[in-house]
Amino acid sequence: MNEIRTRVAIVGAGPAGLLLGQLLTLRGIDNVVIERRSRDYVEKRVRAGVIEHGVAQLLESAEAGARMLREGLVHHGVEIRSDGVSHRIPLSELADGRAITVYGQQEVVKDLVALRLDAGVPLYFDSDVTLIDDLNTDAPVVEFEGDQGRVRVTGEVVAGCDGSFGVSNRSIPRAELRRYERTFPFSWLGILAQAPPATDELIYARHENGFALYSLRSPTVSRLYLGVAPDEKLDDWSDERIWDELTVRLATEENPQINVGPILERGITAMRSIVIAPMRYGRLFLAGDAAHIVPPTGAKGMNLALADVRELARALIAKFEDHDERLLDAYSATCLERVWRAEEFSTNMTQMLHPSYDDDFENGIQRARLHQAVTSREAMTLLSRNYVDLNSL
């Protein structure tokens, strides 16, 4: 078995693991990143696309924001449509001039991978982690199998950034964790389409047929979503049916049509919330989806993950440079306070915008909540600040 020594072994090369590695590398702290999937897979995996103001600044400070600044789409507002009526929320006006940037998760990954490879820092793709052990010692180990054969990495800390189905959180004894979970009674059917955006800002729509979201990826590519029943099958949704339903749900009197085009990708994603606490076991620290899942309605998933590794990087820098572990000891509690705020915001957005198919009382509550969100300046201000910069703490 090949042996590697490092200070931080990072499991997972999504945005969280790669950003943590970049922040540590900038401070000269040795680290290794191990990813089960191929480079091609992680660089094409389409996920989140909305980056908060503070998280965009974090990427800039990590020297990973140059292309985002050139190509990202800066939005100063967001549109909410209900029963065919459009309401614009002026995000920047209500959030002290701050804005969101639309820039795909896969683009963030590409930028961070390129930085790491250019720096010659260890990054192993197609490498399946088979063991994370000795977590209650000063020398935890990670073993993986890949092109290099079997490899044993011995470090001082392990960062689990490999998602909710990864090996990291499964390496913690069940008795040491508490899992909070909620499954929503609908899923999202998402498409990536070669269609010029019909709007300059994101559109959230609540329609009696269900939820819809119109997002952007570039001047020629759109990302759109439909709320569907949790047991829907992708084969039942033809291109024509998808576009017809998106048009119905997003239409207003002023804009009865949306731009259509070839569908490049499609998929159905279950809507759920998960929180795992604590986010630490011995020398293993969880970050991102390995520790929590939020429904995507609030656009908090990637932002929350990158906020985690910002805290973890600070704590590890304090440990290795100043021999101070107080931030590491506080890591889980610090992150979980933010996680629950993001869960609350995302759940509120989800419940407000997804109509119930069998509960008219719930629909009445939703309409009242939505009316307040688009007519009360105080409510709009709270929504704007949370949407634009919830993870800036």
N, C-alpha and C positions, 0 to 999 in steps of 0.2 A: 504494500500500500504506500502510495506517495504521501509525504508529510509536508504540510505548510504551516508556518507560524505567522500569526498576525495579531493585531490588537482587537479588531472588530470583524467578526464574520457576519456578513449581511446575507440573509436568505431572501431572494426575490429581487428581480430587476424590473419592477414597475416604477412609477414615478417616485414612490416613497423610498424604496431601497436605493435607487440610483442617486436621488438627491442627497440622502444621508451620506452615501459614499463620496459624493462631490464635496459636501461641506467638510467632511473629515480630511479628504485629500488636500483641500486648500490650506488646512492647518498642519499638514505633514503627519497625520495620524494614519498609520498603516491599516488598510482594510481590504477585504476580499468580498466580491459580490458573486453569488451563485444563483443561477436561474434555470428552472426545469425546462422552459420552453426555448425555442430557437430565437435567434436575433430577429429573423424575418417576422415571426409571429408577434413578438412583443412590440415591434415597431409598426405593425399594421392593426393592432388590437384597438378598435374604435370604442371609446368610452366617453368620459366627461369632456366638456368643451368650454365651460365657464370658469374663468380664473378670477378670484377675488383680488381687490386692490392690494391688500397686504401680501398675499401670496405671490402676486406678480412682482412685487418689490423683493420678496425673498428669492425668487429665481434670478432676478437681476443681480442681487448681492452675491449669489453663488456663481456668477459669471455664466449663467445658463439662459439669459433672457434676450440675447441680441436678436435672434430670429423672431422671437415672440413680439418684440417691439416693432420689427419691420413688417411682419405679416399678420399679426393678430388684429382682430377687429375690436376696437374700443367702443363700448356701448354706454351711453349716459342715461338710458331709460329702458323700461321693459313694458310690454303691452299685455293687458289682461282683457280677454273677451268673455262675455257672458251673455247668453241668449241673443247672440248676434250684435251686441253693442260693445264697442271698443273703449277701453280706458287706459290711458298712458300713465305710468308711474315714473315721475322724473327722478330717477335714482340719484344722479349727481347733485341736483339741486337740493335734495333732502338729506344727502350724506356728505356734506362739507366738500363737495367737488370731486369726491372719489367716484371711480367707475369700475366696471368689469371689463375683462378682456376675453373675447371668444377665440380660443386657440386649443386645438384638440389635444387630448391626453397623449395620443400616439406621437404628436409632434414634440411634446415635452420629453417623451422617452427618447426619440431620435436625437434630440439636442444633448441630452445627458449621456447617452451611449457614445456619441461622437467625442464628447469631452473626455470621457474615461479612456476610450481607446487611444485618443491622441496623447494622453498623459502616460500611457503604458501601464495603467493600474490594473490589477487582476480582475477580470470579468469572465465568468464561465457560463456559457449558454449550453443548452442541451445537457444539463447536469442535474441528475435526480438526487435530491437529498434523501438519504436512507436513514440517517440517525442524527439526532441532536441530544447530547447527553452531558453528564457531569455538570449540570447547571448550578448546582449548589457548591461548586468549587471555584477556585481562582483561575481554572484552566478549562472552561467548557469546550466541547468539541462538536464539530459538524462533519459528518462523513457524506460524501457524494460519489456518484458514478457518472462518468462522461467519457469524452474522447481521450482524456488523460488516464483512463482506467479508474481504479478506486483511489480516492483521495481523502485524507484525514486532515482537517483544518483545526488547529488548536489556537484559541484566542484568549482574550480576557473578558469579552462581552459578545453575546450573540444578539443580533437585531432581526426579529421575525417580521418581514415585510412581504410575505408570500400569499396574502389573501386569505379569505375565510375558509377555503378548502385546502390550505397548505399544511405542511408538516409542522410548522412552528407552534401554533396553538394546540395541536394534537400531541405535542411533546410535553405538555404540562398536565400533571395529574388532575383528573376531573374534580377531585375533592378540593383542589386549590383554586378553582375558578367558580364564578357565578356567571351564568349566561342569561341575559335578558333578551327576549325575542318577541316580535310581533309580525304576523303575516297579513298583508292587506288582501281584500277580496277582489283584486284585479291585477293585471299585468300590463306591461308596456310592449307594444309592437313598434320597434324602431326601424327606420330605414335611412340609408345614406343614398342620396339621389343626385344625379348629374342634372341639376336644375338651378338656375339662377335664383337666389333668394328674392322673395316678393316683398321683403321688408328690410328695414335697416336695423331692427331690434328684435329680440326674442318675443314670441307671442305665446302666452298661456291661454288656453280656451277651455271654458266649462260649457258643455252642450248637453242637452238631454240624452243624446246618444252616447255620451262619454267624454273623456278628457282628450285634448290634443295639445301638442307643443310644436311650434315652428322654430327651429334653431338654424344657425348658419355655421358653415365651416370655412367658406371662401366665397369670393364673388361668383363662383360657378357651381358650388356644391352646397346642398342643403341637408340638414339633419332633422327629421320629423318623427313624431311619436303619436301613437294612438293608444288610449286606454282600452283594454280588452278584457274579457273574462279570463280568469286564471287557467281555465282548461282549454283555451283556444289553441288550435293547431295552425302552424304557419302555412301548411299546404292549402288551407281553406281560404287564404287571403291572396287572391290574384293581384297583379299590379293594378288592374282597373278598379277592383274593389277598394284597395288601399287608397288610391288617389280620390275616388269618389267620396269615401268616408272622410278623408282629410278636408276635402273641399266643403262638405256639409258642415263639419264641426268648426272650421275656421272662418267661414264666410260671414261677412257683414254686408249691409246694404251698399256701403261705399266700395267694398272690395269683395265682390261675390266669387271671384276666382283666385286660385293660387297657381304659381308656375309648376308645371309637371315636367318629368323627364325620366330617362332610364334609371331604374333602381340598381344601385351598385352593391349594396349589402342590405340584409334584413335579419331580424331576429326578435324573439320574444323573451322578455326578462321579467321574472317574478318580482313583485314589490314587497320588500320586507325590511324590517329594522332589527339589528342585532347589536348588543353591547356586551363585551366580555370584560369582567373586572375580577381582580386587578389586571393591569396591562403589563405586569412584570411577574416573573417567577425566577428567583435566584438571579443568575446572570443573563437570563433571556428577557428581552424587552420587545413587546409587540407594538406594531405601528400600522396605521392604515387599516385595510380591510381585514387583516389578521385579528384585529381587535374590535372592529365595529363596521356595521353596514348602515347607511342611511338611505331612505327612499330618494330617488334622484330628483324629485320635484323641486327641492330647494337648492339644487346645484351645489351640494356640499361635499360629495364623496372625495374627489381628488383634493380639494382644498383642505379638508379635515386631515387627510393622510399626510399632506405636506406640512401642515401645522404640527402634527405629531413629531415628524423627524426634525423640524426646527427645534423643538424642545429637547429631543433626544440628542441632537448634535451639541446643543449648548451644554447639556449635562455631561456628555462624554469629553468634550473639550475641557471642562472644569476638572474632570477626573484625571485625565492624562497630562494636562499642563499644570494644574495646581494641586493635584492629589486631594481634591475636594469632591466627595460623593454626595453632598447634600442635595444637589439638583437631581441626581439619579434616584435618590431615595424618594424624592417628591414627584418624580416623573409621572407615575400612574395617576395620582390624585390631580395633578395639574392638567393632564390631558383629559381626564374623565369629566372635569367640570365643563370643558369646552365641548366634549362629545355630547353630553346631555343637552346642552344648549342647541347644538346642531340637530339633534334628534327632535327636540321640541319644535324648532322652526320647520324642519322638513316634514314632520308629521302634520303640522298645522296647514302647510301649503298643500299637502297631499289630500287631506280630508276636505279642504275648502274647494278643491278643483275637480274632484272625482265624484260625479253624481252617483247616488245609490239607485239601483234598479228596482228595489223592492221596499224602500222605506221613505215614504213621503215626508215624515216628520224630520228625518235626517236631511232631506233635500231642502226643507224650509230653513233649518239651522244653517246649512251651507250658504244659501242665498243671502241670508242676513249677514253672515260673516264676510262674505265676498263684497256685499254692498258697503259695509263699513271699511273694508280694505281699500276700496277705490274712491270713497267719498270723504272720509275723515283724514285730515292732514296729519293728525297724530298717528293714526294707524298706518298711513302711507309712509310716514317717516320711520316708524319702527320697522316696517317691512323692508324699506330701502337700506337702512343701516345693517340689518341682518343679512340681506341679500348681497350687499356689496363688500362687507368686511367683517363678517362674524368671527373669523379666525385670526384677527389681527392681534389678539391679546398676547 
